[in-house]
Amino acid sequence: QVQLVESGGGLVQPGGSLRLSCTASGFSFGSYLMSWYRQAPGEERELVGRISSSGGWSNYGDSVNGRFTISRDNAKHIVYLQMNSLKPEDTAVYYCNTLYSPTYWGRGTQVTVSS
């Protein structure tokens, strides 16, 4: 049974950094592309970025490109989202997602960027 548990969110000032983690279980983690999404209040869920199964490539949405970096540790079954130069508009609930089961969503982790 697929399980994705996001963690690492919190309150941070504009310009600050956070690293989110997503711990996966229930499938062959290292065989699947992983993605990060976010959803702000009143908005649709938005793709933040994704990383290949090996970690050899990643790509990002225009709004975060150059500020966010996705990485993964296949031995630990964890995918990370390093967020730098955070802006108030980055405030959202952040979710990870696996191509193994794209309709499954965990609880997410709240990120609030505010002074």
C-alpha positions as CSV (number, residue, x, y, z in Angstrom):
1,Q,0.0,0.0,0.0
2,V,1.5,3.3,-1.1
3,Q,2.2,5.8,1.6
4,L,3.8,9.3,1.3
5,V,4.5,11.3,4.4
6,E,5.6,14.9,3.9
7,S,7.4,16.9,6.6
8,G,9.6,19.9,7.2
9,G,7.2,22.7,6.7
10,G,6.8,25.7,8.9
11,L,6.8,29.5,9.2
12,V,9.8,31.3,7.6
13,Q,10.5,34.9,6.8
14,P,10.8,36.1,3.2
15,G,14.2,35.3,1.8
16,G,14.6,32.3,4.1
17,S,15.0,28.6,3.3
18,L,13.4,25.4,4.2
19,R,14.0,21.8,3.3
20,L,11.0,19.5,2.9
21,S,11.1,15.7,3.0
22,C,8.8,13.1,1.7
23,T,9.2,9.5,3.0
24,A,7.8,6.9,0.8
25,S,6.8,3.3,1.4
26,G,4.7,0.5,-0.3
27,F,6.3,0.5,-3.7
28,S,9.6,0.3,-5.4
29,F,10.6,3.8,-4.8
30,G,13.8,3.9,-6.9
31,S,11.9,2.9,-10.0
32,Y,9.6,5.8,-10.2
33,L,9.6,9.5,-11.0
34,M,8.7,11.6,-8.0
35,S,7.1,15.1,-8.0
36,W,6.4,17.9,-5.7
37,Y,3.1,19.9,-5.9
38,R,1.7,22.7,-3.9
39,Q,-1.7,24.2,-3.3
40,A,-2.4,27.6,-1.9
41,P,-5.8,28.6,-0.4
42,G,-8.4,29.0,-3.1
43,E,-6.0,27.9,-5.8
44,E,-5.6,24.7,-7.8
45,R,-2.8,22.3,-7.1
46,E,0.3,23.3,-9.0
47,L,3.3,21.3,-10.1
48,V,6.5,22.5,-8.4
49,G,8.9,20.1,-10.0
50,R,9.8,16.5,-10.5
51,I,12.9,14.2,-10.5
52,S,13.6,11.1,-12.4
53,S,13.8,7.7,-10.8
54,S,17.6,7.8,-10.7
55,G,17.8,11.5,-9.7
56,G,19.7,12.2,-13.0
57,W,17.4,15.0,-14.1
58,S,14.9,17.3,-12.7
59,N,12.7,20.1,-13.9
60,Y,10.7,22.9,-12.3
61,G,7.9,25.2,-12.7
62,D,8.7,28.7,-13.9
63,S,7.7,30.3,-10.5
64,V,10.3,28.3,-8.6
65,N,13.0,27.6,-11.2
66,G,16.4,28.7,-9.8
67,R,15.2,28.9,-6.2
68,F,14.0,25.3,-5.5
69,T,15.9,22.0,-5.9
70,I,14.6,18.5,-5.8
71,S,16.8,15.6,-4.8
72,R,16.3,12.0,-3.7
73,D,17.9,9.3,-1.6
74,N,16.8,6.0,-3.1
75,A,18.4,4.0,-0.3
76,K,16.3,5.8,2.3
77,H,13.2,6.2,0.1
78,I,13.1,9.9,0.6
79,V,12.6,12.8,-1.8
80,Y,13.6,16.3,-0.8
81,L,12.6,19.8,-1.8
82,Q,15.2,22.5,-0.9
83,M,13.5,25.9,-1.1
84,N,15.6,29.0,-1.0
85,S,14.8,32.7,-1.4
86,L,11.3,32.1,-0.3
87,K,8.6,34.5,-1.1
88,P,5.1,35.1,0.4
89,E,3.6,33.7,-2.7
90,D,5.3,30.3,-2.0
91,T,2.9,29.9,0.9
92,A,1.0,26.7,0.4
93,V,0.5,23.1,1.4
94,Y,3.2,21.1,-0.3
95,Y,2.7,17.5,-1.4
96,C,4.8,14.8,-3.0
97,N,3.5,12.4,-5.6
98,T,4.7,9.2,-7.2
99,L,4.1,8.1,-10.8
100,Y,3.5,4.7,-9.4
101,S,0.2,5.9,-8.0
102,P,-0.5,9.4,-9.3
103,T,-4.0,9.6,-7.7
104,Y,-2.7,9.1,-4.2
105,W,-2.0,12.1,-2.0
106,G,-0.6,12.3,1.5
107,R,-1.5,15.0,4.0
108,G,1.1,17.5,2.8
109,T,3.1,19.9,4.9
110,Q,2.2,23.6,5.4
111,V,4.7,26.2,4.4
112,T,4.0,29.8,5.4
113,V,6.3,32.6,4.2
114,S,5.6,35.8,6.2
115,S,7.3,38.5,8.2
